[in-house]
Amino acid sequence: MMDSFELNKIAGGVLLALLLIFVPKTLINELSHHGPVTGGFTLPQPDGDGAAPADGGAPVAGPKAFDPADVVALVGDASPDDGKAAFRACAACHSADKGAASKAGPNLYGVLGRALGSVGDFGGYSDVIKSKGGEWSYEALAEFLHAPRGYLPGTRMVFNGVSDNATLADLIAYLRSLADSPAPLPAPAAAAPAEDAPAAVPETPAAPAP
């Protein structure tokens, strides 16, 4: 006949077996009802333009694309003296005096309005500039001096370009001054048309008193 100690051992073993069977099953069922576990914070995803919204607001705008018209609009009020100072970075390769010999690059006296690749004593023009055609207008100078290899892929000019629009306008104003008769300044940009005012609503006449 088993004593109480043996009975307690058997009861404990049965209880342990039941716990091993039912507890894992209960945990699995409970977790399956709550779905996948995720972190406490979700990083914002970029929108279609690649910019993530800040604090749930509108998407952050990227840098504005370069528009030569923005530079040309500044030339009329630009400073040729400041442009001359900026030209010091160009003076190692380009002469600016009338009749001066070309250096590693062509003489730039009279460059505004001149045909591309047309300085007679300079023989180092790349094929791309000789085949480009056209003239050095305000817009062409703005595009080329902003990003030479972007405007003329394959150009031999080793210059990264001028990123600041105001400095670029000053430089073009200085190049304009390198002429016997400087070219006319670009026409100011046309003002945006004013929006039509809403039509006045006629007042409703008051009803006559009874």
C-alpha positions in Angstrom: 0.0 0.0 0.0 1.4 3.4 -1.0 2.0 6.0 1.6 1.0 9.7 1.3 4.5 10.6 0.1 4.2 8.3 -2.9 0.7 9.7 -3.7 2.0 13.3 -3.6 4.8 12.4 -6.1 2.3 10.8 -8.5 -0.1 13.8 -8.2 2.8 16.2 -8.8 3.9 14.4 -11.9 0.4 14.4 -13.3 0.1 18.1 -12.6 3.4 18.9 -14.3 2.4 16.9 -17.4 -0.9 18.8 -17.6 1.0 22.1 -17.4 3.4 21.1 -20.1 0.5 20.2 -22.4 -1.9 23.1 -21.8 0.3 26.1 -21.1 2.2 26.2 -24.5 -1.0 25.7 -26.4 -2.7 28.6 -24.5 0.3 30.9 -25.3 0.2 30.0 -29.0 -3.5 30.7 -29.2 -3.1 34.0 -27.4 -0.3 35.2 -29.6 -2.1 34.2 -32.8 -5.1 36.4 -31.8 -2.9 39.5 -31.5 -1.2 39.4 -34.9 2.5 40.0 -35.6 4.6 41.9 -33.1 5.9 45.3 -34.4 8.2 47.9 -33.0 7.0 50.9 -31.1 7.8 53.4 -33.9 7.5 53.2 -37.7 9.8 55.3 -39.8 8.1 57.6 -42.3 8.3 56.3 -45.8 9.2 58.6 -48.7 6.4 59.7 -51.0 6.4 59.5 -54.8 8.9 62.4 -55.0 11.4 60.7 -52.7 10.9 63.2 -49.8 9.5 62.0 -46.5 6.8 64.1 -44.9 8.0 66.0 -41.9 5.8 65.2 -38.8 2.9 64.1 -41.0 2.9 67.4 -42.9 3.4 68.1 -46.6 6.3 66.4 -48.4 9.6 68.3 -48.2 10.4 70.0 -51.5 13.7 69.2 -53.2 16.1 71.8 -54.6 14.7 73.8 -57.4 16.0 72.9 -60.9 18.3 75.5 -62.4 16.6 77.9 -64.8 18.8 80.3 -66.8 15.9 82.8 -67.0 16.3 83.3 -63.2 19.9 84.4 -63.8 19.2 86.6 -66.8 16.5 88.4 -64.8 19.2 89.5 -62.3 21.8 90.8 -64.9 20.2 94.3 -65.2 20.8 95.0 -61.5 24.0 92.9 -61.2 27.5 94.4 -60.4 30.1 94.2 -63.1 32.8 95.1 -60.5 31.8 92.1 -58.4 31.8 90.0 -61.6 35.3 91.2 -62.4 36.4 89.9 -58.9 34.7 86.6 -59.7 36.5 86.5 -63.1 39.8 86.1 -61.3 39.2 82.4 -61.1 38.9 82.4 -64.9 41.9 84.7 -65.7 44.5 81.9 -65.6 42.9 80.4 -68.8 41.2 83.4 -70.4 42.3 86.8 -71.4 39.8 89.6 -71.3 41.5 92.6 -73.0 40.7 93.6 -76.5 43.3 92.1 -78.9 45.0 90.0 -76.3 46.2 86.6 -77.3 44.2 83.6 -76.2 45.5 81.4 -73.4 44.5 77.9 -72.6 41.0 79.1 -73.4 39.8 81.7 -75.9 39.9 85.5 -75.3 36.6 86.5 -73.9 36.5 90.1 -75.1 33.3 90.5 -77.0 32.0 87.1 -76.0 28.4 88.1 -75.5 26.6 87.7 -78.8 29.6 86.0 -80.4 29.2 82.7 -82.3 30.4 79.7 -80.4 33.9 78.5 -81.3 34.7 81.5 -83.5 37.9 83.1 -81.9 40.4 82.9 -84.8 43.6 82.5 -82.8 42.3 79.7 -80.6 42.7 76.2 -81.9 41.7 74.2 -78.9 37.9 74.1 -79.4 36.4 70.7 -78.7 34.3 69.1 -81.4 31.2 69.5 -79.3 31.5 73.3 -79.2 32.3 73.5 -82.9 29.2 71.5 -83.8 26.9 73.2 -81.3 26.2 76.3 -83.4 24.4 79.4 -82.2 25.8 82.3 -80.2 26.7 83.2 -76.7 23.4 84.8 -75.6 22.6 85.7 -72.0 20.8 82.4 -71.5 23.6 80.3 -73.1 26.3 81.9 -71.0 24.1 81.3 -67.9 23.7 77.6 -68.7 27.3 77.1 -69.6 28.9 78.9 -66.7 26.5 77.2 -64.3 27.4 73.7 -65.4 29.9 73.6 -68.4 29.8 69.8 -68.8 26.0 69.8 -68.4 25.5 72.3 -71.2 28.3 71.0 -73.4 29.1 67.4 -72.6 32.6 66.7 -73.8 33.8 70.3 -73.3 37.5 70.7 -72.6 37.0 73.5 -70.1 38.0 72.2 -66.6 35.7 74.4 -64.5 32.9 73.1 -62.2 30.6 76.1 -62.7 29.0 78.8 -60.6 26.2 77.6 -58.4 25.0 80.9 -57.0 22.7 82.8 -59.3 23.7 86.3 -58.0 27.4 85.6 -58.5 26.6 84.2 -61.9 24.7 87.3 -62.9 27.6 89.5 -61.7 30.0 87.5 -63.9 27.8 87.8 -66.9 27.4 91.5 -66.3 31.2 91.8 -66.3 31.5 89.8 -69.5 28.9 92.1 -71.1 31.1 95.0 -70.3 34.0 93.5 -72.3 32.9 95.1 -75.6 33.3 98.3 -77.6 29.5 98.6 -77.5 28.0 96.4 -74.7 25.0 94.4 -75.8 21.6 95.7 -74.6 20.6 94.5 -71.2 18.0 91.7 -71.2 14.4 92.9 -71.1 12.9 92.7 -67.6 10.7 89.7 -67.0 7.0 90.3 -67.7 5.0 90.7 -64.6 2.5 87.9 -63.9 -1.0 89.0 -65.0 -3.2 90.0 -62.1 -6.0 87.7 -61.3 -9.4 88.8 -62.4 -11.4 90.4 -59.5 -14.6 88.5 -58.8 -17.7 90.1 -60.3 -19.6 92.3 -57.9 -22.9 90.7 -56.7 -25.7 93.2 -57.2 -27.5 94.1 -54.0 -31.0 92.8 -53.6 -33.4 95.7 -53.3 -35.2 95.9 -50.0 -38.9 94.9 -50.1 -41.2 97.9 -49.7 -42.7 98.4 -46.3 -46.4 97.2 -46.1 
